[in-house]
Amino acid sequence: MAAEGTGHALAVTVPVDRWLELGRFARGTLGCVYFNFSTAVDWKDQGLDVVARVENLDAGFSITMKTRLEAGETRCPSLVPVWRGAGWMERETYDMFGIEFEGHPDLRRILLPQDWEGHPLLKSYAVDTPHPPYR
């Protein structure tokens, strides 16, 4: 818990099949209407974590939501049906980590060119791969 006067923070980890359910609970029941961020963490051989932080600004309350995708798994439900603001951040996570957000209305690259091969923030990405200069 955070110090008094600075609000409360909670971290919750759920299986991937309950990811969207957790999002709906956080928004509907807990009043977390502000979608702060979404990203991923590559644990190499142990899979990927999808991480999102949502907040109830009126109550000074935040939830860091996490789910683990097993090694080789790249599919996760999209949180766009719950928070429209998740759209661009899920696109960035797709672009950098290759996570396919099921139910996302426009899942395509957002930072790199559409013909870019691979996902640069994966630990398996070959950093010595030659790429044409960014224009």
Contacts in CASP RR format, 6 or more apart in sequence:
PFRMAT RR
TARGET T0000
AUTHOR 0000-0000-0000
METHOD contacts of the structure
MODEL  1
MAAEGTGHALAVTVPVDRWLELGRFARGTLGCVYFNFSTAVDWKDQGLDV
VARVENLDAGFSITMKTRLEAGETRCPSLVPVWRGAGWMERETYDMFGIE
FEGHPDLRRILLPQDWEGHPLLKSYAVDTPHPPYR
1 8 0 8 1.000
1 9 0 8 1.000
2 8 0 8 1.000
2 9 0 8 1.000
7 60 0 8 1.000
7 61 0 8 1.000
7 62 0 8 1.000
8 60 0 8 1.000
8 61 0 8 1.000
8 62 0 8 1.000
9 61 0 8 1.000
9 62 0 8 1.000
9 63 0 8 1.000
9 64 0 8 1.000
10 61 0 8 1.000
10 62 0 8 1.000
10 63 0 8 1.000
10 64 0 8 1.000
11 63 0 8 1.000
11 64 0 8 1.000
11 66 0 8 1.000
12 22 0 8 1.000
12 63 0 8 1.000
12 64 0 8 1.000
12 65 0 8 1.000
12 66 0 8 1.000
13 65 0 8 1.000
13 66 0 8 1.000
13 67 0 8 1.000
13 68 0 8 1.000
14 21 0 8 1.000
14 22 0 8 1.000
14 65 0 8 1.000
14 66 0 8 1.000
14 67 0 8 1.000
15 67 0 8 1.000
15 68 0 8 1.000
16 50 0 8 1.000
16 67 0 8 1.000
16 68 0 8 1.000
16 69 0 8 1.000
16 73 0 8 1.000
16 75 0 8 1.000
16 76 0 8 1.000
16 77 0 8 1.000
18 67 0 8 1.000
19 50 0 8 1.000
19 65 0 8 1.000
19 67 0 8 1.000
19 76 0 8 1.000
19 77 0 8 1.000
19 79 0 8 1.000
20 77 0 8 1.000
20 78 0 8 1.000
20 79 0 8 1.000
20 81 0 8 1.000
20 82 0 8 1.000
22 65 0 8 1.000
22 67 0 8 1.000
23 54 0 8 1.000
23 65 0 8 1.000
23 79 0 8 1.000
23 82 0 8 1.000
24 82 0 8 1.000
26 32 0 8 1.000
26 54 0 8 1.000
26 63 0 8 1.000
26 65 0 8 1.000
27 33 0 8 1.000
27 54 0 8 1.000
27 82 0 8 1.000
27 83 0 8 1.000
30 56 0 8 1.000
30 61 0 8 1.000
30 63 0 8 1.000
31 56 0 8 1.000
31 59 0 8 1.000
32 54 0 8 1.000
32 55 0 8 1.000
32 56 0 8 1.000
32 61 0 8 1.000
32 62 0 8 1.000
32 63 0 8 1.000
33 56 0 8 1.000
33 57 0 8 1.000
33 83 0 8 1.000
34 54 0 8 1.000
34 55 0 8 1.000
34 56 0 8 1.000
34 57 0 8 1.000
35 52 0 8 1.000
35 54 0 8 1.000
35 79 0 8 1.000
35 83 0 8 1.000
35 85 0 8 1.000
35 86 0 8 1.000
35 89 0 8 1.000
36 52 0 8 1.000
36 53 0 8 1.000
36 54 0 8 1.000
36 55 0 8 1.000
36 62 0 8 1.000
37 52 0 8 1.000
37 53 0 8 1.000
37 89 0 8 1.000
38 50 0 8 1.000
38 51 0 8 1.000
38 52 0 8 1.000
38 53 0 8 1.000
38 79 0 8 1.000
38 86 0 8 1.000
38 89 0 8 1.000
38 90 0 8 1.000
38 93 0 8 1.000
39 50 0 8 1.000
39 51 0 8 1.000
39 52 0 8 1.000
39 89 0 8 1.000
39 92 0 8 1.000
39 93 0 8 1.000
40 48 0 8 1.000
40 49 0 8 1.000
40 50 0 8 1.000
40 51 0 8 1.000
40 93 0 8 1.000
40 96 0 8 1.000
40 97 0 8 1.000
40 99 0 8 1.000
40 121 0 8 1.000
41 48 0 8 1.000
41 49 0 8 1.000
41 51 0 8 1.000
42 48 0 8 1.000
42 97 0 8 1.000
42 121 0 8 1.000
42 122 0 8 1.000
42 123 0 8 1.000
43 49 0 8 1.000
44 123 0 8 1.000
44 124 0 8 1.000
45 71 0 8 1.000
46 68 0 8 1.000
46 71 0 8 1.000
47 68 0 8 1.000
47 69 0 8 1.000
47 70 0 8 1.000
47 71 0 8 1.000
47 72 0 8 1.000
47 73 0 8 1.000
48 68 0 8 1.000
48 69 0 8 1.000
48 73 0 8 1.000
48 74 0 8 1.000
48 97 0 8 1.000
48 99 0 8 1.000
49 66 0 8 1.000
49 67 0 8 1.000
49 68 0 8 1.000
49 69 0 8 1.000
50 66 0 8 1.000
50 67 0 8 1.000
50 69 0 8 1.000
50 76 0 8 1.000
50 93 0 8 1.000
50 99 0 8 1.000
51 64 0 8 1.000
51 65 0 8 1.000
51 66 0 8 1.000
52 64 0 8 1.000
52 65 0 8 1.000
52 79 0 8 1.000
52 86 0 8 1.000
52 89 0 8 1.000
53 62 0 8 1.000
53 63 0 8 1.000
53 64 0 8 1.000
53 65 0 8 1.000
54 62 0 8 1.000
54 63 0 8 1.000
54 65 0 8 1.000
54 83 0 8 1.000
55 61 0 8 1.000
55 62 0 8 1.000
55 63 0 8 1.000
56 62 0 8 1.000
67 76 0 8 1.000
69 75 0 8 1.000
69 76 0 8 1.000
69 99 0 8 1.000
74 98 0 8 1.000
74 99 0 8 1.000
74 100 0 8 1.000
75 99 0 8 1.000
75 100 0 8 1.000
75 102 0 8 1.000
76 99 0 8 1.000
76 100 0 8 1.000
76 101 0 8 1.000
76 102 0 8 1.000
77 101 0 8 1.000
77 102 0 8 1.000
77 103 0 8 1.000
78 86 0 8 1.000
78 87 0 8 1.000
78 90 0 8 1.000
78 101 0 8 1.000
78 102 0 8 1.000
78 103 0 8 1.000
78 104 0 8 1.000
78 107 0 8 1.000
79 86 0 8 1.000
79 87 0 8 1.000
79 90 0 8 1.000
79 101 0 8 1.000
80 86 0 8 1.000
80 87 0 8 1.000
80 90 0 8 1.000
80 101 0 8 1.000
80 103 0 8 1.000
80 104 0 8 1.000
80 105 0 8 1.000
81 103 0 8 1.000
87 104 0 8 1.000
87 105 0 8 1.000
87 106 0 8 1.000
88 110 0 8 1.000
90 99 0 8 1.000
90 101 0 8 1.000
90 104 0 8 1.000
90 107 0 8 1.000
91 104 0 8 1.000
91 106 0 8 1.000
91 107 0 8 1.000
91 108 0 8 1.000
91 109 0 8 1.000
91 110 0 8 1.000
92 110 0 8 1.000
92 111 0 8 1.000
93 99 0 8 1.000
93 101 0 8 1.000
94 100 0 8 1.000
94 101 0 8 1.000
94 104 0 8 1.000
94 107 0 8 1.000
94 108 0 8 1.000
94 109 0 8 1.000
94 110 0 8 1.000
95 109 0 8 1.000
95 110 0 8 1.000
95 111 0 8 1.000
95 112 0 8 1.000
95 119 0 8 1.000
96 111 0 8 1.000
96 119 0 8 1.000
96 120 0 8 1.000
96 121 0 8 1.000
97 119 0 8 1.000
97 121 0 8 1.000
97 122 0 8 1.000
98 118 0 8 1.000
98 119 0 8 1.000
98 122 0 8 1.000
100 107 0 8 1.000
101 107 0 8 1.000
108 114 0 8 1.000
109 116 0 8 1.000
112 120 0 8 1.000
113 134 0 8 1.000
116 131 0 8 1.000
117 129 0 8 1.000
118 125 0 8 1.000
119 125 0 8 1.000
END
